[in-house]
Amino acid sequence: MSKEGNNILVDFSSVEKNLPTYSLKNKGVQAICIDNILGSLGRYADFSESFLPKSFTRSSRYEHIKSLMEQGIDLAPIQVYQILDSYFIIDGHHRVAIAKNEFKAKYIDAEVMEVNFNFKLLKDKNYIFDSQQTKNFLIKLESYAFKKSTMLNNNILIKPLVVTELKSYAVLEQEILDFKQKYHNGEFAKKSIIYASYKWYEERFLPAVNLIEKEKILSKFSNRTYTDLYVWIQKHKYFLSQQAGHDVGFDYTAHDFMEKYKDKNFLELIPSMFTDIIKNLVKSLVKK
């Protein structure tokens, strides 16, 4: 990530680079929630996340637009792109900044161009992003694609599936698809994905999360979720099982994972786990 600082808007062009194809639909002028405006086309670095201008002295344009709004003069609607329930300003940054910060407005009139896209979950996808805000929004798109493909709705799940790393939803989706094919000799193979998804959640995910919470494993990894830990422990389980020559089980893996990585932050897991994978592969080749 090249852009510094956390207090910036999401850059629409950075999101756009990760959408293979998309189309636009003009939804006309409507009142939109200002709090749902999180990005900009071209001016993401000029305003903070709360839409305060970054420059210390407000421009003459800012003051002029503020004066017009104070006089009750109707201004043209702003223009935005809409992706899911989020908006990106095309034109009207100052109007939003003034409405939000000077008048404490909750809504603003906008001409809305809806972005319709096809977003596939791929474990080997190479994302392009330049800020934490953009990364978080891409995870939101992954969450949407995961819900659409698996029918798992976080609004009704006891333990919502929430992650903080890109491509984690792709790993979960593949696990569910494998579960669908293999469960009880293919019982779910020809049924809708929803049957396998909720059975996987009930029989695989929930017991694992209960163990993670019981053993307080998450306390060792700040700013992460139990779903993050589930994904990483499952990866760790695969390589331990490869090394042992049999399925070592989630319980054993969880304890081994915690002991091995509890003193490392989450980003350090990647190179250290990769090293372990190489060692295991070398050992298996030596045995042969």
C-alpha positions in Angstrom: 0.0 0.0 0.0 1.5 3.3 -1.1 -0.8 6.0 0.3 0.0 7.0 3.8 -2.4 7.7 6.6 -5.6 6.3 7.6 -7.9 9.3 7.5 -8.6 9.4 3.8 -11.5 8.5 1.5 -11.6 5.3 -0.6 -10.3 5.9 -4.1 -12.9 4.7 -6.6 -10.3 4.1 -9.3 -8.4 1.7 -6.9 -11.7 -0.2 -6.4 -12.4 -0.2 -10.1 -9.1 -1.9 -10.9 -10.4 -5.0 -9.0 -13.7 -5.2 -10.9 -13.0 -7.2 -14.1 -16.2 -5.9 -15.7 -19.1 -3.7 -14.6 -21.9 -1.7 -16.1 -23.6 1.6 -15.0 -27.3 2.2 -14.4 -28.6 5.8 -14.0 -31.0 5.7 -11.0 -31.9 9.4 -11.3 -31.9 11.9 -8.5 -32.6 10.7 -5.0 -31.8 11.6 -1.4 -28.8 9.5 -0.2 -27.4 9.1 3.3 -24.3 11.2 3.8 -22.8 8.7 6.2 -22.8 6.1 3.4 -20.5 8.3 1.2 -17.1 6.8 1.8 -15.1 7.5 -1.4 -14.3 9.8 -4.2 -13.4 9.7 -7.9 -10.1 11.6 -8.0 -10.2 13.6 -4.7 -9.9 10.9 -2.1 -6.8 12.6 -0.6 -8.3 16.1 -0.4 -10.9 15.3 2.3 -10.8 13.3 5.5 -13.1 10.4 6.2 -15.4 12.8 7.9 -15.3 15.1 4.8 -13.3 17.9 6.4 -11.0 19.6 3.8 -7.4 18.6 4.4 -6.1 22.1 3.9 -6.0 24.1 7.1 -7.6 27.2 5.4 -10.9 26.7 3.7 -10.9 27.7 0.1 -12.9 30.6 -1.3 -15.0 28.0 -3.2 -15.9 26.3 0.1 -16.9 29.6 1.7 -18.9 30.6 -1.4 -20.9 27.4 -1.5 -21.4 27.6 2.2 -22.8 31.2 1.8 -25.2 30.0 -1.0 -26.5 27.1 1.2 -27.0 29.5 4.2 -29.1 31.7 1.9 -31.3 28.7 1.1 -30.3 28.7 -2.6 -30.9 25.4 -4.3 -27.8 23.9 -5.7 -27.5 21.1 -8.3 -27.5 17.6 -6.9 -24.1 16.0 -6.4 -23.1 13.1 -8.6 -22.1 9.8 -7.2 -21.3 6.2 -8.1 -23.1 3.6 -6.0 -21.6 0.2 -5.1 -23.8 -1.9 -2.9 -24.9 0.6 -0.2 -21.8 2.8 -0.5 -21.3 6.0 -2.6 -18.3 7.6 -4.3 -18.5 11.3 -5.2 -18.0 12.2 -8.8 -18.9 15.9 -8.4 -19.9 17.8 -5.3 -17.2 17.2 -2.7 -17.6 20.7 -1.1 -21.4 20.5 -1.0 -21.1 17.2 0.9 -18.4 18.6 3.3 -20.5 21.7 4.1 -23.8 19.8 4.4 -22.2 17.3 6.8 -19.9 19.5 8.9 -21.6 22.9 8.8 -25.3 22.0 8.7 -25.1 18.5 10.3 -27.3 17.2 7.4 -28.0 13.4 7.3 -29.1 13.3 3.6 -28.2 15.1 0.4 -29.7 15.0 -3.1 -27.6 13.1 -5.6 -27.7 11.8 -9.2 -26.9 8.2 -8.7 -25.0 6.0 -11.1 -25.3 2.4 -9.8 -22.3 0.1 -10.5 -23.4 -3.4 -11.4 -20.6 -5.9 -11.2 -19.7 -9.6 -11.2 -17.3 -10.3 -8.3 -15.9 -13.8 -8.1 -14.1 -15.2 -5.1 -10.7 -16.5 -6.1 -8.0 -17.8 -3.7 -5.2 -16.8 -6.1 -6.7 -13.4 -7.0 -4.1 -10.6 -7.2 -5.7 -7.5 -5.7 -4.6 -3.9 -6.3 -5.1 -1.4 -3.6 -3.3 1.5 -2.0 -4.8 2.2 1.4 -6.4 0.3 4.3 -9.7 1.9 3.5 -9.7 0.4 0.0 -8.7 -3.0 1.3 -11.6 -2.9 3.8 -14.0 -2.0 1.0 -12.7 -4.9 -1.1 -13.3 -7.2 1.8 -16.8 -5.9 1.9 -17.2 -6.8 -1.8 -15.9 -10.3 -1.0 -18.4 -10.6 1.9 -21.2 -9.7 -0.5 -20.0 -12.3 -3.1 -19.6 -14.9 -0.3 -23.2 -14.3 0.9 -24.5 -14.5 -2.7 -22.7 -17.8 -3.5 -23.2 -19.6 -0.2 -26.5 -18.1 1.0 -25.0 -17.7 4.5 -26.5 -14.5 5.9 -24.5 -12.9 8.8 -27.7 -11.2 10.0 -29.1 -14.5 11.2 -25.9 -16.4 12.1 -25.1 -16.9 15.8 -21.5 -16.2 15.0 -21.2 -14.0 11.9 -18.5 -14.8 9.4 -16.3 -11.7 9.5 -12.7 -11.5 8.3 -10.0 -8.9 8.1 -7.9 -10.4 5.3 -8.6 -10.5 1.6 -9.2 -14.0 0.0 -10.3 -15.5 3.3 -13.9 -15.7 2.0 -12.6 -17.5 -1.1 -11.0 -20.1 1.2 -14.3 -20.5 3.1 -16.3 -20.8 -0.1 -14.1 -23.6 -1.4 -14.3 -25.4 1.9 -18.1 -25.3 1.7 -18.1 -26.5 -1.9 -15.8 -29.4 -0.9 -18.1 -30.2 2.0 -21.1 -30.2 -0.3 -19.6 -32.8 -2.6 -18.2 -35.1 0.2 -20.9 -34.9 2.9 -22.5 -38.3 3.6 -21.3 -39.7 0.2 -22.7 -36.8 -1.8 -26.0 -36.3 0.0 -25.9 -32.6 -0.8 -24.1 -32.8 -4.2 -27.3 -32.3 -6.3 -29.0 -30.0 -3.8 -28.9 -26.2 -3.5 -25.8 -24.8 -1.9 -27.9 -23.5 1.0 -28.2 -27.0 2.5 -24.5 -27.7 2.5 -23.7 -24.1 3.7 -25.7 -24.2 6.8 -24.7 -27.8 7.6 -21.1 -26.8 7.2 -21.7 -23.9 9.5 -23.4 -26.1 12.1 -21.0 -29.1 12.0 -17.6 -27.5 11.1 -17.5 -23.8 11.8 -19.5 -23.4 15.0 -17.7 -26.3 16.9 -14.3 -24.8 15.8 -15.3 -21.3 17.0 -16.5 -22.6 20.3 -13.1 -24.2 20.8 -11.3 -21.0 19.8 -13.4 -19.1 22.4 -13.1 -21.7 25.1 -9.3 -21.8 24.8 -9.2 -18.0 24.5 -7.0 -18.3 21.4 -8.3 -15.0 19.9 -6.9 -13.0 22.8 -3.4 -13.7 21.5 -4.2 -12.0 18.2 -5.4 -8.5 18.5 -7.7 -6.8 16.0 -8.6 -10.2 14.4 -11.7 -12.3 14.4 -12.5 -15.9 15.2 -13.2 -16.4 11.5 -9.6 -15.2 10.7 -8.4 -17.7 13.2 -10.6 -20.5 11.8 -9.1 -19.9 8.3 -5.5 -19.9 9.5 -6.0 -22.9 11.8 -7.6 -24.9 8.9 -4.6 -24.1 6.8 -2.3 -25.2 9.6 -4.3 -28.4 10.0 -3.8 -29.3 6.4 -0.1 -29.1 6.6 0.1 -30.9 10.0 -2.1 -33.7 8.5 0.2 -33.9 5.5 3.2 -34.3 7.7 1.5 -36.9 10.0 0.0 -38.8 7.2 -3.5 -38.6 8.7 -6.1 -36.1 9.8 -4.8 -34.6 13.0 -8.1 -33.0 13.9 -9.1 -29.4 14.7 -8.6 -29.6 18.5 -5.0 -30.7 18.2 -4.3 -28.2 15.5 -5.8 -25.3 17.4 -3.5 -26.0 20.4 -0.5 -26.4 18.2 -1.3 -23.2 16.3 -1.6 -21.2 19.5 1.6 -22.5 21.0 3.5 -21.9 17.8 2.2 -18.5 16.8 0.8 -16.8 20.0 3.8 -14.5 20.4 3.7 -13.3 16.8 1.5 -10.7 15.2 -0.9 -11.7 12.4 1.3 -10.4 9.6 4.2 -12.5 10.9 2.2 -15.6 10.5 2.5 -15.6 6.7 6.3 -15.9 6.3 6.6 -18.2 9.3 3.8 -20.5 8.2 5.3 -20.5 4.7 8.6 -21.6 6.1 6.9 -24.4 8.0 5.2 -25.6 4.8 8.5 -25.7 3.0 10.1 -27.7 5.9 7.2 -30.2 5.8 7.5 -30.7 2.1 11.2 -31.2 2.3 10.7 -33.8 5.1 8.2 -35.7 3.0 10.5 -35.8 0.0 13.4 -37.0 2.2 11.2 -39.8 3.5 10.4 -40.9 0.0 
